Amino acid sequence: MGREVAEMTSNTGAETTAKRVRLRELIPDIKLGKWERTGPKNGITDVRGVLVHTESIHDKKKGINTGVTTILPRKEWMEKACYAGVFRYNGSGELTGSHWLDETGLLSSPIVISNSFAVGACHTGIYQYAADHYRNKKGDVDWFLMPVVGETYDGMLNDLSQFAVTPEHVVRGIEKASSDPVPEGNTGGGTAMSCQGFKAGTGTSSRVVPGKDKDGKEKEYTVAALVQANYGRMFSLTIAGAPVGRILREEKLRNAAARKALEEYEVSKSAKDGSIIIVIATDAPLTAVELQRLARRATRGVSRVGGYGYNTSGDIFMAFSTGTEAPGQFPTEDIRSDMIEILQHQAVDERNMDGLMEAAGEATEEAILNSLCMAETMTGFRGRTIEAMPLDEVKNIVQKHIDLEKELTKPKD
């Protein structure tokens, strides 16, 4: 399975609410852009070769609500590198290995996402797995590996000082990663995250884009996004153009108890916004520079939902392609670093990138909204509560917006 929940106690920290559903199930008429077709799972595991595992960690007595999301770009991630690119929208966060990705454009590591205090443990976990599985015949660790680990801050609902994430969580994630649909909301590294004023966390979505192969035959390509969403303010939350956050916020301000909780939350967010890590995957054969360009287009998805890239928000995006491969970092006797050798790769014509760029932005937008739709209300560290987005109210607001648009665009007699 793609998810294992590690419960240190029987209480998960999440409060059962009305059934949570993904955005398209909530609002079947919704349109988020040009590319309406998704992969069969509408998620990052629609991309050929990509494997994911999420694990959540809860302990009510210790105030622990956190987790780990592990993404394998391909099962043979150590032997067969992917081309990749990184973009920093705002830098108040961490993505280890990004210097090497900028230097070479090569990804030869799992991508692990967790909380801000878990970066070291996750980094060690990747090395621990590699040391256990890739020693040479003499028992030496003689290869190069630069782990890729991202983080967002979950300190409102999780006691970060407990350091609940361990290297073993990452080892288990690598071992159990699968192509199953990715669990969303309060799962994995997104377990205790919030976004645009509501409980959020992990979300994913995909798009199918038509194209051609190297022989000119028609072929479809998939672009997908996985997000760990933990940023933003309620007032700017926008869904398919509808000012959902502004309307819901005004409702809260009319209720004294709700207003107090909202004001406390907004003060905390002003002092330290949360961040978002976005991972975009595609099976289209792209170069490292093309993948840098694709990663930048995640910004479009964030801004469409209402993100501004606030000063204390770490908004870091990366993209990789499974559509081609490069040698990993194993030393071999027949390779000399001073002797030029040639690799042959396919690559998308730069002039034909628009569809992929559009799809990256749209998949990001829907992934964020799925994280909000699927997350449940959670009470965590110090008794703080972050409410889930009220789905029925959201559906009514967005449906009215859709109906109005249909009326305005209806052909006149």
C-alpha positions as a Markdown table, in Angstrom:
| # | Residue | x | y | z |
|---|---|---|---|---|
| 1 | Met | 0.0 | 0.0 | 0.0 |
| 2 | Gly | 1.1 | 3.6 | -0.5 |
| 3 | Arg | 0.5 | 4.6 | 3.1 |
| 4 | Glu | 1.2 | 3.2 | 6.6 |
| 5 | Val | 0.0 | 5.1 | 9.7 |
| 6 | Ala | 2.3 | 4.8 | 12.7 |
| 7 | Glu | 0.1 | 5.4 | 15.7 |
| 8 | Met | 2.0 | 5.8 | 19.0 |
| 9 | Thr | -1.4 | 6.0 | 20.7 |
| 10 | Ser | -4.9 | 5.1 | 19.6 |
| 11 | Asn | -5.8 | 8.8 | 19.0 |
| 12 | Thr | -4.8 | 10.0 | 15.6 |
| 13 | Gly | -5.3 | 13.7 | 16.3 |
| 14 | Ala | -7.8 | 14.0 | 13.5 |
| 15 | Glu | -11.5 | 14.7 | 14.3 |
| 16 | Thr | -13.9 | 12.8 | 12.1 |
| 17 | Thr | -16.0 | 15.3 | 10.1 |
| 18 | Ala | -18.5 | 14.9 | 7.2 |
| 19 | Lys | -17.1 | 12.7 | 4.5 |
| 20 | Arg | -14.2 | 14.3 | 2.7 |
| 21 | Val | -14.0 | 14.1 | -1.1 |
| 22 | Arg | -11.7 | 15.3 | -3.7 |
| 23 | Leu | -12.4 | 18.5 | -5.6 |
| 24 | Arg | -13.9 | 16.9 | -8.8 |
| 25 | Glu | -16.2 | 14.7 | -6.7 |
| 26 | Leu | -17.4 | 17.7 | -4.7 |
| 27 | Ile | -18.0 | 20.0 | -7.7 |
| 28 | Pro | -18.4 | 17.9 | -10.9 |
| 29 | Asp | -18.9 | 21.0 | -13.1 |
| 30 | Ile | -15.6 | 22.6 | -12.1 |
| 31 | Lys | -13.1 | 23.7 | -14.7 |
| 32 | Leu | -9.6 | 24.7 | -13.7 |
| 33 | Gly | -8.0 | 25.4 | -17.0 |
| 34 | Lys | -7.4 | 24.1 | -20.5 |
| 35 | Trp | -6.5 | 20.5 | -19.9 |
| 36 | Glu | -9.5 | 18.7 | -18.3 |
| 37 | Arg | -8.3 | 15.1 | -18.8 |
| 38 | Thr | -6.5 | 13.5 | -15.8 |
| 39 | Gly | -4.7 | 10.2 | -15.5 |
| 40 | Pro | -6.7 | 7.3 | -14.1 |
| 41 | Lys | -5.7 | 8.1 | -10.5 |
| 42 | Asn | -5.5 | 11.9 | -11.0 |
| 43 | Gly | -2.2 | 11.9 | -9.1 |
| 44 | Ile | 1.5 | 11.7 | -9.3 |
| 45 | Thr | 1.6 | 7.9 | -9.5 |
| 46 | Asp | -0.1 | 8.3 | -12.9 |
| 47 | Val | 3.4 | 9.1 | -14.2 |
| 48 | Arg | 5.1 | 6.0 | -15.4 |
| 49 | Gly | 7.6 | 4.7 | -12.9 |
| 50 | Val | 6.8 | 7.0 | -10.0 |
| 51 | Leu | 6.2 | 5.4 | -6.6 |
| 52 | Val | 5.0 | 7.0 | -3.3 |
| 53 | His | 4.6 | 6.1 | 0.3 |
| 54 | Thr | 3.1 | 8.3 | 3.1 |
| 55 | Glu | 3.3 | 7.6 | 6.8 |
| 56 | Ser | 1.7 | 9.6 | 9.6 |
| 57 | Ile | 2.8 | 9.7 | 13.2 |
| 58 | His | 0.5 | 10.6 | 16.1 |
| 59 | Asp | 0.8 | 10.6 | 19.9 |
| 60 | Lys | -1.8 | 12.7 | 21.7 |
| 61 | Lys | 0.0 | 12.7 | 25.0 |
| 62 | Lys | 3.2 | 14.1 | 23.5 |
| 63 | Gly | 1.5 | 16.5 | 21.2 |
| 64 | Ile | 2.8 | 14.7 | 18.1 |
| 65 | Asn | 1.1 | 14.9 | 14.7 |
| 66 | Thr | 3.5 | 14.7 | 11.9 |
| 67 | Gly | 4.7 | 12.3 | 9.2 |
| 68 | Val | 6.9 | 11.5 | 6.1 |
| 69 | Thr | 6.1 | 11.4 | 2.4 |
| 70 | Thr | 8.6 | 9.4 | 0.3 |
| 71 | Ile | 8.6 | 9.8 | -3.5 |
| 72 | Leu | 10.7 | 7.5 | -5.7 |
| 73 | Pro | 11.2 | 9.0 | -9.2 |
| 74 | Arg | 11.7 | 5.4 | -10.3 |
| 75 | Lys | 12.4 | 2.1 | -8.5 |
| 76 | Glu | 16.0 | 2.0 | -9.7 |
| 77 | Trp | 16.6 | 5.6 | -8.5 |
| 78 | Met | 20.2 | 4.8 | -7.5 |
| 79 | Glu | 21.3 | 3.2 | -10.8 |
| 80 | Lys | 19.2 | 5.3 | -13.2 |
| 81 | Ala | 19.1 | 9.0 | -12.7 |
| 82 | Cys | 16.3 | 11.3 | -13.8 |
| 83 | Tyr | 16.8 | 14.8 | -15.3 |
| 84 | Ala | 15.4 | 17.4 | -12.9 |
| 85 | Gly | 15.1 | 21.1 | -12.3 |
| 86 | Val | 14.4 | 23.3 | -9.2 |
| 87 | Phe | 12.8 | 26.7 | -8.8 |
| 88 | Arg | 12.7 | 28.9 | -5.7 |
| 89 | Tyr | 9.6 | 31.1 | -5.5 |
| 90 | Asn | 10.4 | 32.2 | -1.9 |
| 91 | Gly | 13.4 | 30.9 | 0.0 |
| 92 | Ser | 12.4 | 30.6 | 3.6 |
| 93 | Gly | 12.6 | 26.8 | 3.6 |
| 94 | Glu | 14.8 | 23.9 | 2.7 |
| 95 | Leu | 15.3 | 21.5 | -0.1 |
| 96 | Thr | 18.6 | 19.6 | 0.3 |
| 97 | Gly | 20.4 | 18.5 | -2.8 |
| 98 | Ser | 19.2 | 21.5 | -4.7 |
| 99 | His | 22.7 | 22.8 | -5.4 |
| 100 | Trp | 23.6 | 19.5 | -7.0 |
| 101 | Leu | 20.4 | 19.6 | -9.1 |
| 102 | Asp | 21.3 | 23.1 | -10.3 |
| 103 | Glu | 24.9 | 22.0 | -11.0 |
| 104 | Thr | 24.1 | 18.8 | -13.0 |
| 105 | Gly | 20.4 | 18.6 | -13.6 |
| 106 | Leu | 20.5 | 15.0 | -12.3 |
| 107 | Leu | 18.2 | 13.4 | -9.7 |
| 108 | Ser | 19.5 | 10.2 | -8.2 |
| 109 | Ser | 17.7 | 10.1 | -4.9 |
| 110 | Pro | 14.3 | 9.6 | -3.4 |
| 111 | Ile | 12.5 | 12.9 | -2.7 |
| 112 | Val | 11.4 | 13.0 | 1.0 |
| 113 | Ile | 9.1 | 15.6 | 2.5 |
| 114 | Ser | 8.4 | 16.1 | 6.2 |
| 115 | Asn | 8.5 | 18.8 | 8.9 |
| 116 | Ser | 11.1 | 21.5 | 9.5 |
| 117 | Phe | 12.9 | 19.6 | 12.3 |
| 118 | Ala | 13.0 | 16.3 | 10.5 |
| 119 | Val | 15.3 | 17.2 | 7.6 |
| 120 | Gly | 18.4 | 15.6 | 9.3 |
| 121 | Ala | 16.6 | 12.4 | 10.1 |
| 122 | Cys | 15.2 | 12.1 | 6.6 |
| 123 | His | 18.6 | 12.9 | 5.1 |
| 124 | Thr | 20.2 | 10.1 | 7.2 |
| 125 | Gly | 17.4 | 7.7 | 6.3 |
| 126 | Ile | 18.2 | 8.0 | 2.6 |
| 127 | Tyr | 21.8 | 7.3 | 3.3 |
| 128 | Gln | 21.0 | 4.5 | 5.7 |
| 129 | Tyr | 18.9 | 2.7 | 3.0 |
| 130 | Ala | 21.6 | 3.2 | 0.4 |
| 131 | Ala | 24.4 | 2.0 | 2.7 |
| 132 | Asp | 22.4 | -1.2 | 3.4 |
| 133 | His | 21.6 | -1.9 | -0.2 |
| 134 | Tyr | 24.4 | -0.5 | -2.4 |
| 135 | Arg | 27.7 | -1.4 | -0.8 |
| 136 | Asn | 30.3 | -2.8 | -3.2 |
| 137 | Lys | 31.6 | -6.4 | -3.0 |
| 138 | Lys | 34.3 | -5.3 | -0.6 |
| 139 | Gly | 31.7 | -3.7 | 1.7 |
| 140 | Asp | 32.7 | -0.2 | 0.9 |
| 141 | Val | 30.4 | 2.8 | 0.3 |
| 142 | Asp | 32.1 | 4.1 | -2.7 |
| 143 | Trp | 29.4 | 6.0 | -4.5 |
| 144 | Phe | 28.1 | 9.6 | -4.6 |
| 145 | Leu | 24.6 | 10.3 | -3.3 |
| 146 | Met | 23.1 | 13.7 | -2.5 |
| 147 | Pro | 19.7 | 13.2 | -0.7 |
| 148 | Val | 16.8 | 15.4 | -1.6 |
| 149 | Val | 14.7 | 16.4 | 1.4 |
| 150 | Gly | 12.1 | 19.2 | 1.6 |
| 151 | Glu | 10.2 | 20.6 | 4.6 |
| 152 | Thr | 7.4 | 22.7 | 5.8 |
| 153 | Tyr | 6.6 | 23.9 | 9.3 |
| 154 | Asp | 3.9 | 22.0 | 11.3 |
| 155 | Gly | 4.6 | 23.5 | 14.8 |
| 156 | Met | 1.1 | 24.7 | 15.4 |
| 157 | Leu | -0.3 | 21.1 | 15.7 |
| 158 | Asn | 2.9 | 19.2 | 16.3 |
| 159 | Asp | 5.5 | 19.4 | 19.0 |
| 160 | Leu | 8.6 | 19.7 | 16.9 |
| 161 | Ser | 10.8 | 19.3 | 19.9 |
| 162 | Gln | 9.9 | 15.7 | 20.2 |
| 163 | Phe | 11.8 | 14.9 | 16.9 |
| 164 | Ala | 9.3 | 12.1 | 16.2 |
| 165 | Val | 10.5 | 11.4 | 12.6 |
| 166 | Thr | 13.4 | 8.9 | 12.5 |
| 167 | Pro | 15.6 | 7.6 | 9.7 |
| 168 | Glu | 13.6 | 4.3 | 10.0 |
| 169 | His | 10.5 | 6.1 | 8.7 |
| 170 | Val | 12.4 | 7.0 | 5.5 |
| 171 | Val | 13.8 | 3.5 | 5.1 |
| 172 | Arg | 10.3 | 2.0 | 5.4 |
| 173 | Gly | 9.0 | 4.6 | 3.0 |
| 174 | Ile | 11.6 | 3.6 | 0.3 |
| 175 | Glu | 10.9 | -0.1 | 0.9 |
| 176 | Lys | 7.1 | 0.3 | 0.7 |
| 177 | Ala | 6.6 | 3.0 | -2.0 |
| 178 | Ser | 4.1 | 1.9 | -4.6 |
| 179 | Ser | 2.1 | 3.1 | -7.6 |
| 180 | Asp | -1.1 | 3.1 | -5.5 |
| 181 | Pro | -3.2 | 6.3 | -5.4 |
| 182 | Val | -1.6 | 8.7 | -2.9 |
| 183 | Pro | -3.7 | 9.3 | 0.3 |
| 184 | Glu | -4.4 | 13.0 | 0.7 |
| 185 | Gly | -5.1 | 15.6 | 3.4 |
| 186 | Asn | -3.8 | 14.7 | 6.9 |
| 187 | Thr | -1.2 | 12.2 | 5.6 |
| 188 | Gly | 2.5 | 11.8 | 5.3 |
| 189 | Gly | 4.6 | 14.9 | 5.7 |
| 190 | Gly | 1.4 | 16.9 | 5.3 |
| 191 | Thr | -0.2 | 15.4 | 8.4 |
| 192 | Ala | -0.3 | 18.6 | 10.5 |
| 193 | Met | -0.1 | 21.2 | 7.8 |
| 194 | Ser | -2.7 | 24.0 | 7.0 |
| 195 | Cys | -3.2 | 26.1 | 3.9 |
| 196 | Gln | -5.2 | 29.3 | 3.1 |
| 197 | Gly | -6.7 | 29.3 | 6.6 |
| 198 | Phe | -7.9 | 25.7 | 6.7 |
| 199 | Lys | -6.5 | 22.3 | 7.5 |
| 200 | Ala | -4.6 | 20.9 | 4.5 |
| 201 | Gly | -1.5 | 18.8 | 3.9 |
| 202 | Thr | -0.8 | 16.4 | 1.1 |
| 203 | Gly | -2.5 | 16.7 | -2.3 |
| 204 | Thr | -1.9 | 15.5 | -5.8 |
| 205 | Ser | -3.3 | 15.8 | -9.4 |
| 206 | Ser | -2.4 | 14.9 | -13.0 |
| 207 | Arg | -3.0 | 16.1 | -16.5 |
| 208 | Val | -2.8 | 14.2 | -19.8 |
| 209 | Val | -1.4 | 16.2 | -22.7 |
| 210 | Pro | -1.4 | 15.1 | -26.4 |
| 211 | Gly | 1.8 | 15.1 | -28.4 |
| 212 | Lys | 4.0 | 13.0 | -30.7 |
| 213 | Asp | 6.9 | 10.6 | -30.3 |
| 214 | Lys | 10.2 | 10.8 | -32.0 |
| 215 | Asp | 8.8 | 9.1 | -35.1 |
| 216 | Gly | 5.9 | 11.7 | -35.4 |
| 217 | Lys | 3.3 | 9.2 | -34.1 |
| 218 | Glu | 0.6 | 10.5 | -31.8 |
| 219 | Lys | 1.4 | 9.9 | -28.1 |
| 220 | Glu | 0.0 | 11.2 | -24.8 |
| 221 | Tyr | 2.2 | 12.5 | -22.0 |
| 222 | Thr | 1.3 | 12.9 | -18.3 |
| 223 | Val | 2.2 | 15.8 | -16.1 |
| 224 | Ala | 1.4 | 15.5 | -12.3 |
| 225 | Ala | 2.0 | 17.4 | -9.1 |
| 226 | Leu | 2.3 | 16.4 | -5.5 |
| 227 | Val | 2.1 | 19.2 | -2.9 |
| 228 | Gln | 2.8 | 19.6 | 0.8 |
| 229 | Ala | 0.6 | 22.7 | 1.3 |
| 230 | Asn | 1.1 | 24.8 | 4.4 |
| 231 | Tyr | 0.9 | 28.5 | 3.4 |
| 232 | Gly | -1.3 | 31.5 | 3.0 |
| 233 | Arg | -4.3 | 33.4 | 4.4 |
| 234 | Met | -8.0 | 32.7 | 4.2 |
| 235 | Phe | -9.0 | 36.0 | 2.6 |
| 236 | Ser | -7.2 | 35.1 | -0.6 |
| 237 | Leu | -8.4 | 31.5 | -1.1 |
| 238 | Thr | -9.8 | 31.3 | -4.6 |
| 239 | Ile | -11.4 | 28.3 | -6.2 |
| 240 | Ala | -12.0 | 28.3 | -10.0 |
| 241 | Gly | -12.2 | 32.1 | -9.8 |
| 242 | Ala | -14.7 | 32.2 | -6.9 |
| 243 | Pro | -13.6 | 34.3 | -3.9 |
| 244 | Val | -14.3 | 31.5 | -1.5 |
| 245 | Gly | -11.9 | 32.6 | 1.3 |
| 246 | Arg | -13.2 | 36.1 | 1.4 |
| 247 | Ile | -16.8 | 34.9 | 1.7 |
| 248 | Leu | -16.0 | 32.3 | 4.4 |
| 249 | Arg | -13.9 | 34.8 | 6.3 |
| 250 | Glu | -16.7 | 37.3 | 6.4 |
| 251 | Glu | -19.0 | 34.7 | 7.8 |
| 252 | Lys | -16.5 | 33.9 | 10.6 |
| 253 | Leu | -16.1 | 37.5 | 11.5 |
| 254 | Arg | -19.8 | 37.8 | 12.2 |
| 255 | Asn | -19.5 | 35.1 | 14.9 |
| 256 | Ala | -17.6 | 36.2 | 18.1 |
| 257 | Ala | -16.1 | 32.8 | 18.9 |
| 258 | Ala | -15.1 | 32.1 | 15.3 |
| 259 | Arg | -13.7 | 35.6 | 14.9 |
| 260 | Lys | -11.4 | 35.2 | 18.0 |
| 261 | Ala | -10.0 | 31.9 | 16.7 |
| 262 | Leu | -9.5 | 33.3 | 13.2 |
| 263 | Glu | -7.7 | 36.4 | 14.5 |
| 264 | Glu | -5.3 | 34.2 | 16.6 |
| 265 | Tyr | -4.6 | 32.0 | 13.6 |
| 266 | Glu | -4.0 | 35.0 | 11.3 |
| 267 | Val | -1.6 | 36.6 | 13.8 |
| 268 | Ser | 0.4 | 33.4 | 14.0 |
| 269 | Lys | 0.5 | 33.1 | 10.2 |
| 270 | Ser | 1.7 | 36.7 | 9.9 |
| 271 | Ala | 4.6 | 36.0 | 12.3 |
| 272 | Lys | 5.6 | 32.8 | 10.5 |
| 273 | Asp | 3.9 | 31.6 | 7.3 |
| 274 | Gly | 4.1 | 27.9 | 6.6 |
| 275 | Ser | 5.5 | 27.1 | 3.1 |
| 276 | Ile | 4.8 | 24.7 | 0.3 |
| 277 | Ile | 6.9 | 22.1 | -1.4 |
| 278 | Ile | 5.8 | 21.1 | -4.9 |
| 279 | Val | 7.1 | 18.1 | -6.8 |
| 280 | Ile | 6.1 | 17.9 | -10.5 |
| 281 | Ala | 6.7 | 14.7 | -12.4 |
| 282 | Thr | 6.3 | 13.9 | -16.1 |
| 283 | Asp | 7.0 | 11.1 | -18.5 |
| 284 | Ala | 7.7 | 13.6 | -21.3 |
| 285 | Pro | 11.4 | 13.5 | -22.1 |
| 286 | Leu | 12.7 | 16.9 | -21.0 |
| 287 | Thr | 16.2 | 18.3 | -20.4 |
| 288 | Ala | 17.3 | 19.7 | -17.1 |
| 289 | Val | 16.7 | 23.3 | -18.3 |
| 290 | Glu | 13.2 | 22.4 | -19.6 |
| 291 | Leu | 12.4 | 20.9 | -16.2 |
| 292 | Gln | 13.6 | 24.1 | -14.5 |
| 293 | Arg | 11.1 | 25.9 | -16.7 |
| 294 | Leu | 8.4 | 23.4 | -15.8 |
| 295 | Ala | 9.0 | 23.8 | -12.1 |
| 296 | Arg | 8.5 | 27.6 | -12.4 |
| 297 | Arg | 5.0 | 27.0 | -13.8 |
| 298 | Ala | 3.9 | 25.6 | -10.4 |
| 299 | Thr | 3.8 | 29.3 | -9.4 |
| 300 | Arg | 0.8 | 29.7 | -11.6 |
| 301 | Gly | -1.1 | 27.0 | -9.6 |
| 302 | Val | -0.1 | 28.5 | -6.2 |
| 303 | Ser | -1.2 | 32.0 | -7.3 |
| 304 | Arg | -4.5 | 30.8 | -8.7 |
| 305 | Val | -5.5 | 29.4 | -5.4 |
| 306 | Gly | -4.4 | 32.5 | -3.5 |
| 307 | Gly | -0.7 | 32.2 | -2.6 |
| 308 | Tyr | 1.5 | 35.3 | -2.5 |
| 309 | Gly | 4.9 | 33.8 | -1.6 |
| 310 | Tyr | 5.0 | 35.6 | 1.7 |
| 311 | Asn | 8.3 | 36.7 | 3.3 |
| 312 | Thr | 8.5 | 33.8 | 5.7 |
| 313 | Ser | 7.1 | 31.1 | 3.4 |
| 314 | Gly | 9.4 | 28.6 | 1.9 |
| 315 | Asp | 7.9 | 28.0 | -1.6 |
| 316 | Ile | 10.3 | 25.6 | -3.4 |
| 317 | Phe | 9.3 | 23.6 | -6.5 |
| 318 | Met | 11.1 | 20.9 | -8.4 |
| 319 | Ala | 10.3 | 18.9 | -11.5 |
| 320 | Phe | 11.7 | 15.6 | -12.9 |
| 321 | Ser | 11.2 | 13.4 | -15.9 |
| 322 | Thr | 11.0 | 9.7 | -16.1 |
| 323 | Gly | 10.9 | 9.9 | -19.9 |
| 324 | Thr | 14.6 | 9.4 | -20.2 |
| 325 | Glu | 17.4 | 8.3 | -18.0 |
| 326 | Ala | 21.1 | 8.9 | -17.3 |
| 327 | Pro | 23.7 | 6.8 | -15.5 |
| 328 | Gly | 23.6 | 6.9 | -11.7 |
| 329 | Gln | 26.6 | 7.8 | -9.6 |
| 330 | Phe | 28.2 | 4.4 | -9.2 |
| 331 | Pro | 31.9 | 4.3 | -10.0 |
| 332 | Thr | 32.9 | 1.8 | -12.7 |
| 333 | Glu | 36.2 | 0.6 | -14.0 |
| 334 | Asp | 35.4 | 1.6 | -17.6 |
| 335 | Ile | 34.6 | 5.2 | -16.8 |
| 336 | Arg | 37.3 | 7.9 | -16.8 |
| 337 | Ser | 36.2 | 11.4 | -15.8 |
| 338 | Asp | 38.7 | 12.9 | -18.2 |
| 339 | Met | 37.5 | 10.9 | -21.2 |
| 340 | Ile | 34.6 | 12.2 | -23.1 |
| 341 | Glu | 31.8 | 9.7 | -23.8 |
| 342 | Ile | 28.4 | 10.4 | -25.5 |
| 343 | Leu | 24.9 | 9.7 | -24.2 |
| 344 | Gln | 21.9 | 9.8 | -26.6 |
| 345 | His | 18.7 | 11.2 | -25.3 |
| 346 | Gln | 15.3 | 12.3 | -26.7 |
| 347 | Ala | 14.0 | 15.7 | -25.7 |
| 348 | Val | 10.9 | 17.7 | -26.3 |
| 349 | Asp | 11.3 | 20.6 | -28.8 |
| 350 | Glu | 11.5 | 23.8 | -26.8 |
| 351 | Arg | 8.9 | 25.3 | -29.2 |
| 352 | Asn | 6.3 | 22.7 | -28.1 |
| 353 | Met | 6.5 | 23.2 | -24.3 |
| 354 | Asp | 3.3 | 25.3 | -23.8 |
| 355 | Gly | 1.0 | 22.3 | -23.2 |
| 356 | Leu | 3.3 | 20.9 | -20.6 |
| 357 | Met | 3.7 | 24.2 | -18.9 |
| 358 | Glu | -0.1 | 24.8 | -18.7 |
| 359 | Ala | -0.6 | 21.3 | -17.4 |
| 360 | Ala | 2.0 | 21.8 | -14.6 |
| 361 | Gly | 0.2 | 24.9 | -13.4 |
| 362 | Glu | -3.2 | 23.3 | -13.6 |
| 363 | Ala | -2.1 | 20.1 | -11.8 |
| 364 | Thr | -0.5 | 22.1 | -9.1 |
| 365 | Glu | -3.7 | 24.2 | -8.6 |
| 366 | Glu | -5.9 | 21.0 | -8.3 |
| 367 | Ala | -3.4 | 19.3 | -6.0 |
| 368 | Ile | -3.5 | 22.2 | -3.5 |
| 369 | Leu | -7.3 | 22.1 | -3.6 |
| 370 | Asn | -7.4 | 18.4 | -3.2 |
| 371 | Ser | -5.2 | 18.7 | -0.1 |
| 372 | Leu | -7.8 | 21.2 | 1.3 |
| 373 | Cys | -10.9 | 19.1 | 0.3 |
| 374 | Met | -9.5 | 15.9 | 1.8 |
| 375 | Ala | -8.1 | 17.2 | 5.1 |
| 376 | Glu | -10.0 | 16.8 | 8.3 |
| 377 | Thr | -10.3 | 19.1 | 11.3 |
| 378 | Met | -7.4 | 18.4 | 13.7 |
| 379 | Thr | -6.8 | 19.3 | 17.3 |
| 380 | Gly | -3.1 | 19.0 | 18.2 |
| 381 | Phe | -0.2 | 20.4 | 20.2 |
| 382 | Arg | -1.4 | 22.6 | 23.1 |
| 383 | Gly | -5.0 | 21.9 | 22.2 |
| 384 | Arg | -4.8 | 24.1 | 19.1 |
| 385 | Thr | -7.5 | 23.3 | 16.5 |
| 386 | Ile | -7.4 | 24.0 | 12.8 |
| 387 | Glu | -10.7 | 23.4 | 11.0 |
| 388 | Ala | -11.3 | 21.6 | 7.8 |
| 389 | Met | -12.6 | 23.6 | 4.9 |
| 390 | Pro | -16.4 | 23.4 | 5.0 |
| 391 | Leu | -17.2 | 21.4 | 1.8 |
| 392 | Asp | -20.9 | 22.1 | 1.6 |
| 393 | Glu | -20.4 | 25.9 | 1.9 |
| 394 | Val | -17.5 | 25.8 | -0.6 |
| 395 | Lys | -19.6 | 23.8 | -3.1 |
| 396 | Asn | -22.5 | 26.3 | -2.9 |
| 397 | Ile | -20.2 | 29.3 | -3.4 |
| 398 | Val | -18.3 | 27.8 | -6.3 |
| 399 | Gln | -21.5 | 26.4 | -8.0 |
| 400 | Lys | -23.1 | 29.8 | -7.9 |
| 401 | His | -20.0 | 31.2 | -9.6 |
| 402 | Ile | -20.1 | 28.4 | -12.2 |
| 403 | Asp | -23.8 | 29.0 | -12.8 |
| 404 | Leu | -23.3 | 32.7 | -13.2 |
| 405 | Glu | -20.5 | 32.1 | -15.7 |
| 406 | Lys | -22.8 | 29.8 | -17.7 |
| 407 | Glu | -25.5 | 32.4 | -17.8 |
| 408 | Leu | -23.1 | 35.2 | -18.9 |
| 409 | Thr | -21.6 | 33.0 | -21.7 |
| 410 | Lys | -24.9 | 31.5 | -22.9 |
| 411 | Pro | -25.6 | 32.3 | -26.6 |
| 412 | Lys | -28.2 | 35.1 | -27.0 |
| 413 | Asp | -31.3 | 34.4 | -29.1 |
